[in-house]
Amino acid sequence: VIIDSQPLTVAILASLLFGETIDGVGAAGLVLGVIGLLLLE
């Protein structure tokens, strides 16, 4: 599960640390990724 969550972690940290913007499509992708991780557990 940790390996599967790596892209989500990178996207969130890039936004916080480097000021990268997450648009609506990216936010929707992050939400779908979290839902997918919850389904794996």
N, C-alpha and C positions, 0 to 999 in steps of 0.2 A: 504494500500500500504506500510505503514511503517513496519508492521509486516512481509509482504512478502519480504521486502528488508533486513531483519535482517541477513540471512546467507551470503549475499553479503558483508554487512558491516563487519561482523566478519572475513571473509576471507581476506578482504583488510587490516583491522586493525591488524590481526595476522601477516600478511606479513610485515607491516610497523613497528610494535612495537616489535615483538618477532623474526623477521628474518625467519619466516616460508617461505618455497619456494612454489611457485605456478607453477606447470609444465604446459605443453601444454594442457593437458586434463582439468586441473583445470581452466586455463585461458579461454578455450572454454566454460566451464560450466558457468563461471562468465559472459561472453559475452551473452550467451543464457539466463541467468537469467535477465540481464539488458533488453534484447529485450522483454522478457516476461513481465517485469514490465511496459515497455512502451506500450505494447499491452493492459494491464489492465487499463491504464489511459484513 
